[in-house]
Amino acid sequence: MTVTQKPPTEHPKTASDAAARPYATVNPFTGQTEQEFPFLDTAEVDGVVGRAHAAYQEWRRRPLAERTAVVARAAELLDERADEYAGLITREMGKRHAEAVGELKLCSLILKYYADNGADFLEPTHIQPMFGKGEAVVETEPIGVLFAIEPWNYPFYQVVRVAGPNLVLGNTIVLKHSENVPQCAQAIERLFADAGAPAGVFTNVFLRIEDVEQVVADLRVQGVTLTGSERAGSSVGALAGKHLKKSVLELGGSDPFIVLDAEDMGATVKAATAGRMQNTGQACTASKRLIVTEELYEPFVEGLKQAFGTFAPGDPADPQTSLAPLSSERAAKDLHAQIQDAIDKGATVVTGGGRPDHAGAFVEPTILTDVTPEMRAYSEELFGPAAVVYKVKDADEAVELANSSVYGLGATVMSGDPDRAAAVAERLEAGMVWINQPTASFPDLPFGGIKRSGYGRELSELGMFEFANRRLVRTVPVKKADKPQAG
């Protein structure tokens, strides 16, 4: 019998969770602070919001074709500057260069998707009224200034998936990015400015944490979106509720990767490895809990051990590097502490478990088994190259274990039997379920979770409507007065 997980107490995804630290580029491979950036003075916050609001009044009235042209041009510039921006990502949060380029390609696809499809998404919907004559139309309109609080693990993608639909819609955005990716934040602001967005349409601010409520409370701000930890989400969600602002939260995840059967164990292990090790394991939708039926358990664990053994630490800017550092030394220490807690309480270390003898914020690719509820690794999100493998007797026990988590972001089901996989997928408590592929992200597919993984959806047509006024216009014909009879 599985045990329902307790809410975790800590999560490293959003640097903004800690007390205010200066914005700085600290290379996680070298440990060197390359550049620091001052906070925006509190007295200037009101002016930033005011300029964003003034820009909204003009931007929303621009023809839709002009707004989509700006977003389309931003996609072109992203493609042109991919190598430059990838270098920034690698220096600031340690992502391997090839993965950084992949992130930017996805960003370009997202912007092109909304530039190409936004006009169709915004077409009015006609309703046939149940009562009376005339017509009823639902129009999709912007609502105003949005405040976006974004994390470091995908520093361009997380921002672009908010910006793409909302700039096409006609909203304007004030961005508070994570403190460890300031140059990425500046680059995104320049990207939209160079693409033709007027001043104030997209604004980056190096904001102190204590100034966040001032922005949320401002009557000119109409919505708040955050990707980050549960603690940050709880705080920002409470502020948004207090000030009656619409919010979207994408928070933590502890995605199950359920192996029901495997005609090709090598392919299954390869998928699990990719799902767990993408972005050095620093992805909210990474496959973190690998749940395997007992007849496949031993060959799966052995295959995973061999796969994890192929990763070696190195410079993330080097194309030959297979294991990048974590985003910071703090992140590496936090993950290692979670792993060590499990070891101290009796978990089995299949491989890894420590920190390699290598400069940089590295943690060994780690596989843990025999993890039990009193261990932090059972209930907390492991944000790095560490996987927990569970043995279950059948699909029912797999579903029970998967659903015991406080999270509900993504999930994967691996099976050669489509009906069996679909039946299990239907029972999973998750915002996204992928069959025979680890959870991924594409422009046309909605992204988001349930439970402590947050609420709301980004991407797809649904992402266009989270911060929109779905305005009803009901027209009733005027009754004509009866003409007087000739006498």
SVG drawing of the C-alpha trace seen along z (x, -y; Angstrom):
<svg xmlns="http://www.w3.org/2000/svg" viewBox="-61 -59 99 70">
<polyline fill="none" stroke="black" stroke-width="0.4" points="0.0,0.0 1.5,-3.4 1.5,-6.4 0.3,-9.8 3.1,-12.2 3.3,-15.2 3.8,-18.7 7.5,-19.3 9.2,-22.0 11.8,-23.2 12.3,-23.4 15.3,-24.9 13.7,-25.8 13.1,-29.5 16.1,-31.5 13.5,-34.1 12.5,-31.8 15.4,-32.9 15.9,-36.3 16.8,-38.9 20.1,-38.4 21.7,-40.7 21.1,-39.8 24.3,-38.3 25.8,-36.1 27.7,-33.4 29.1,-30.7 28.1,-27.4 31.0,-25.6 33.8,-28.0 32.1,-29.4 33.1,-32.8 30.9,-35.9 31.1,-37.5 28.7,-40.4 26.3,-41.9 23.3,-44.1 21.6,-46.5 18.0,-46.2 15.4,-48.6 14.9,-51.2 11.5,-50.8 10.6,-54.3 10.8,-53.5 8.4,-50.5 5.3,-52.7 6.8,-54.3 7.6,-50.9 4.0,-49.8 2.7,-53.1 4.7,-52.9 3.5,-49.3 -0.1,-50.4 0.3,-53.4 1.8,-51.0 -1.1,-48.7 -3.6,-51.4 -1.8,-51.9 -0.7,-48.3 -4.2,-46.8 -5.5,-49.2 -2.9,-48.3 -4.2,-46.1 -3.8,-42.4 -1.7,-42.0 0.9,-44.5 1.0,-42.6 1.5,-39.3 4.2,-40.8 6.2,-41.8 5.9,-38.3 6.9,-36.8 9.9,-39.1 11.0,-38.1 11.0,-34.5 13.2,-35.4 15.6,-37.2 15.7,-34.3 16.9,-32.1 19.5,-34.6 20.8,-35.0 20.5,-31.4 24.3,-30.9 24.6,-34.2 21.7,-33.5 22.7,-29.8 26.0,-31.1 24.2,-33.3 22.1,-30.4 25.2,-28.2 27.2,-30.8 24.4,-31.8 22.7,-28.5 25.0,-25.9 22.9,-24.2 24.8,-22.2 25.2,-24.3 23.3,-21.8 20.4,-21.8 20.4,-25.6 20.1,-25.7 17.3,-23.3 15.5,-25.5 15.8,-28.4 14.5,-26.5 11.4,-25.6 11.0,-29.3 11.1,-30.3 8.4,-27.6 6.2,-29.0 6.4,-32.6 5.8,-31.4 2.8,-29.3 1.1,-32.3 2.0,-34.6 0.5,-32.2 -2.6,-31.1 -3.4,-34.0 -5.8,-35.6 -7.8,-32.3 -7.8,-31.9 -9.2,-35.4 -12.1,-35.0 -15.4,-35.8 -17.6,-32.9 -21.3,-33.2 -23.9,-31.7 -27.5,-31.0 -29.5,-32.5 -32.0,-30.1 -34.4,-32.9 -35.3,-35.9 -34.2,-37.1 -31.0,-38.7 -27.4,-37.4 -24.9,-36.7 -21.1,-36.9 -18.2,-36.1 -15.2,-38.2 -11.6,-37.6 -10.0,-40.8 -6.8,-41.7 -7.1,-42.7 -4.0,-44.8 -0.6,-44.6 0.6,-41.1 3.3,-40.4 5.4,-37.4 7.7,-35.8 9.9,-33.2 12.6,-30.7 16.2,-30.0 15.9,-26.4 14.6,-27.3 15.3,-31.0 14.0,-31.8 11.3,-29.2 9.5,-30.0 9.2,-33.6 8.4,-33.1 5.5,-30.8 3.9,-33.6 4.9,-36.4 3.9,-34.8 0.2,-34.5 -0.2,-37.6 1.6,-40.0 -0.5,-38.8 -3.6,-39.2 -2.7,-42.7 -1.6,-42.5 1.7,-44.0 4.2,-42.3 6.4,-43.2 9.0,-40.5 10.7,-39.6 13.2,-36.9 15.3,-34.8 18.3,-36.5 20.8,-34.2 19.9,-34.8 20.0,-38.6 21.6,-38.7 19.1,-36.3 16.3,-38.6 17.9,-41.6 18.3,-39.8 14.6,-38.8 13.6,-42.5 16.0,-43.6 14.6,-40.8 11.1,-42.1 12.2,-45.7 14.3,-44.9 11.3,-43.1 9.3,-46.3 7.5,-46.2 7.0,-49.8 8.6,-50.8 6.6,-49.4 5.1,-46.5 7.7,-44.1 9.7,-45.3 12.4,-43.5 12.8,-44.6 15.5,-43.5 13.0,-43.6 13.5,-43.0 11.4,-40.2 9.9,-42.7 8.7,-44.8 6.7,-42.0 3.5,-42.8 3.7,-46.4 3.4,-45.2 0.7,-42.7 -1.4,-45.2 -1.2,-47.9 -4.7,-48.4 -3.2,-48.7 -1.8,-45.1 -4.5,-42.6 -2.8,-39.2 0.1,-37.4 1.8,-34.3 4.6,-32.3 6.7,-29.3 8.6,-28.1 8.4,-26.4 5.3,-25.5 6.4,-28.0 6.7,-30.8 3.4,-29.8 1.6,-29.8 2.9,-33.2 2.2,-34.8 -1.2,-33.0 -2.2,-34.4 -1.2,-37.9 -3.1,-37.6 -6.2,-36.4 -5.8,-39.2 -5.8,-41.8 -8.3,-40.0 -6.0,-39.3 -6.2,-36.3 -3.2,-34.0 -1.6,-31.1 0.9,-28.9 3.2,-26.2 4.9,-24.7 6.8,-21.6 6.5,-18.1 7.5,-14.6 6.5,-12.9 6.0,-9.2 7.4,-7.1 5.4,-3.9 6.8,-0.8 4.0,1.8 5.8,3.9 8.7,3.6 9.2,5.4 12.5,3.4 14.0,2.9 16.9,0.9 14.4,-1.6 12.5,-1.8 15.7,-2.5 16.8,-5.1 13.4,-6.9 13.7,-6.9 17.2,-8.2 16.3,-11.0 13.2,-11.8 15.3,-12.0 18.5,-13.6 17.2,-16.3 18.7,-19.7 20.7,-17.8 17.5,-16.7 16.5,-20.3 13.1,-20.2 9.7,-20.3 8.4,-17.6 11.5,-15.3 10.7,-11.7 11.6,-11.5 9.8,-8.5 10.4,-5.4 7.7,-2.8 8.4,0.6 6.4,3.9 8.3,6.6 9.0,8.9 10.9,6.0 12.4,4.4 15.9,6.0 16.7,5.7 15.4,2.1 17.5,1.1 20.6,2.7 20.0,1.0 19.5,-2.4 22.7,-1.9 24.6,-1.3 23.0,-4.4 23.7,-6.7 27.3,-5.5 27.9,-7.0 27.6,-10.6 30.7,-12.4 31.1,-16.0 32.6,-18.7 32.4,-22.2 28.8,-22.7 30.1,-24.9 32.1,-21.9 30.0,-19.9 31.6,-16.6 30.3,-17.2 27.5,-14.8 26.9,-16.0 26.5,-19.7 26.7,-21.3 23.6,-22.2 22.6,-25.8 24.5,-26.8 26.6,-25.4 23.6,-25.9 21.5,-23.7 24.1,-21.0 24.4,-21.0 20.6,-20.9 20.2,-17.9 23.1,-16.0 21.5,-16.6 18.3,-15.0 20.2,-12.0 22.3,-11.6 19.1,-11.7 17.8,-8.7 21.1,-6.8 21.3,-7.5 17.8,-6.1 18.5,-2.9 18.0,-3.5 20.0,-1.5 22.4,-3.3 22.5,-1.6 25.0,-4.1 26.2,-7.6 25.2,-9.1 28.0,-11.6 29.7,-14.5 32.4,-13.9 35.9,-15.1 35.5,-17.9 35.3,-21.6 31.8,-23.0 28.3,-22.5 28.2,-18.8 26.3,-15.9 26.9,-12.3 24.0,-10.8 22.3,-8.8 19.8,-5.9 18.1,-5.1 16.0,-2.1 14.2,-1.0 13.1,-4.5 10.5,-4.7 8.1,-7.4 10.3,-8.7 12.9,-9.7 12.9,-13.2 13.4,-11.6 10.0,-9.9 8.0,-13.1 10.3,-15.9 11.1,-16.8 14.7,-15.9 15.8,-18.7 18.9,-17.3 20.4,-14.0 18.8,-11.6 16.2,-9.0 14.2,-6.9 13.1,-3.4 10.1,-1.6 9.0,2.0 5.3,2.7 3.4,5.9 0.9,4.6 -0.8,1.7 -3.1,1.0 -0.2,0.6 1.6,-1.5 -1.3,-3.9 -1.7,-4.0 1.9,-4.9 1.9,-7.5 -1.2,-9.2 0.2,-9.3 2.2,-12.3 1.2,-15.8 2.2,-16.8 0.2,-16.4 2.1,-17.9 3.1,-15.2 3.3,-11.5 4.5,-8.8 3.1,-5.3 5.3,-2.8 3.5,0.1 3.2,1.9 -0.5,2.5 -2.3,-0.8 -5.5,0.2 -3.6,1.1 -1.6,-2.1 -4.7,-4.2 -6.6,-2.6 -3.7,-3.4 -3.3,-7.0 -7.0,-7.6 -6.5,-6.9 -3.5,-9.1 -3.9,-12.4 -1.8,-14.7 -2.3,-17.6 -0.4,-15.9 0.0,-12.2 2.3,-11.0 2.2,-7.4 5.5,-5.8 7.4,-9.1 8.6,-11.2 6.7,-14.4 7.6,-17.1 6.5,-20.5 5.3,-21.7 3.6,-25.0 0.2,-23.4 -0.1,-21.2 -1.5,-22.6 1.0,-22.7 0.1,-22.7 -0.8,-20.6 -3.1,-20.0 -2.8,-19.6 0.4,-21.2 1.8,-21.5 -0.4,-24.6 -3.3,-25.6 -4.0,-27.1 -2.6,-26.2 0.1,-27.7 0.7,-27.0 -1.9,-25.8 -5.1,-27.7 -5.8,-27.5 -2.7,-29.6 -4.3,-32.5 -7.3,-32.6 -5.9,-32.6 -5.5,-36.4 -8.3,-37.3 -11.6,-39.0 -14.1,-36.6 -16.6,-39.3 -20.2,-38.6 -22.0,-41.0 -25.8,-40.3 -27.8,-42.2 -31.5,-42.3 -33.5,-43.9 -35.4,-47.0 -39.1,-46.6 -40.7,-48.9 -43.7,-50.9 -47.0,-50.0 -47.9,-52.4 -51.1,-54.4 -54.1,-53.2 -55.5,-55.6 -59.0,-56.9"/>
</svg>
